[in-house]
């Protein structure tokens, strides 16, 4: 599934401790690129018409019988609808990308123990922001709070588990130029931050920026890769069609 | 997988409750109390959420619990961590060995995706939770607070290649898990009514909750 790059209409960069939120329309594209290698972009989704409808990691994983997110996967709400589909990805590794959605965010105390305290007075916009507080800031802009913070996606971060369930952040696939492209299947409030993955143990706070490109997607065809990636996804797309019935 | 049996005797219990499949259980447990959830007939999933009794926005967090112990599965010794990094409870005994916290609860909406749009009216865990919070506003729990839960007695193995499946249960009649409350907490259980996958052996059965002071 290729998309026309000429339809990219806005490009920006999120610094490696930054956060942002925006509403994406049904049929729009969001492409993320790890500029230097080693970036982490955390993301949450909400339905702007009903903020109680949110990204649901357990449903997303069990509906598609997967622990990792990759091209072809759809990102489900708790109401059986698809916020977005992963329509494209570029990876330095042959076996493709692998994105975490179970490890959550770094917290202030973890960041302080690892790299030092957050201090705007001293560090200005190079402060050591943490993922949890970054999401709290964006949530509050929409009247949401910590109760609304679901398990998020961590793009570009591969977390693997052994047979006993022990988890580790596998940094071997991280590389400059890795990218993921989302196509939004319904109007979606998107929250994001580029703070370090909670399992990141680099010596210095990793200020790894992410390029964001926004654009328009081609119409979803019957032979769409994501729609046919799993039989469950066909039913997810049916639920979305019902949601937009008459509109 | 570590199996640890309890030294507590159910004859000395403070309270005992049987929860039928498809029903909910919503009660406060005080700091220091211990309770046991018993899989009476085997292969039954108990979908459980925990809250700080003083503030339901401080609640069990699957992602913080997994990250804190560096492991996906819950077992004896696991500390259940909240979204604000409080330790809500500790698993003190476990004769099942492994419990899931990745799979979430069944919902009528996710059932449409997993099985068929025409199964939307089959009973599901989240509907039990919705009825529980509607019938008990005194706990102050709303849909905002309904989040990723624990599935006691459910077996959801993850492979090194990144696969995830709902496998046959490793539980059996009389297996149990026992937890000690480290704070005053509220426990919300849905005794799972799912009929479409092996999480209940296609035959949902009762569980028992036993509480000691």
Interface residues (C-beta under 8 A of the other chain):
Chain A: X52 X56 X57 X58 X59 X61 X62 X63 X65 X66 X67 X68 X76 X78 X79 X80 X81 X98 X102 X103 X104 X105 X107 X109 X145 X146 X147 X148 X149 X150 X151 X160 X161 X162 X163 X164 X165 X166 X167 X168 X198 X199 X232 X235 X236 X238 X239
Chain B: X1 X56 X57 X58 X59 X61 X62 X63 X64 X66 X67 X70 X71 X72 X73 X83 X84 X85 X98 X102 X103 X104 X105 X107 X109 X110 X111 X112 X113 X114 X116 X117 X126 X143 X144 X145 X147 X148 X156 X158 X159 X160 X162 X163 X164 X165 X166
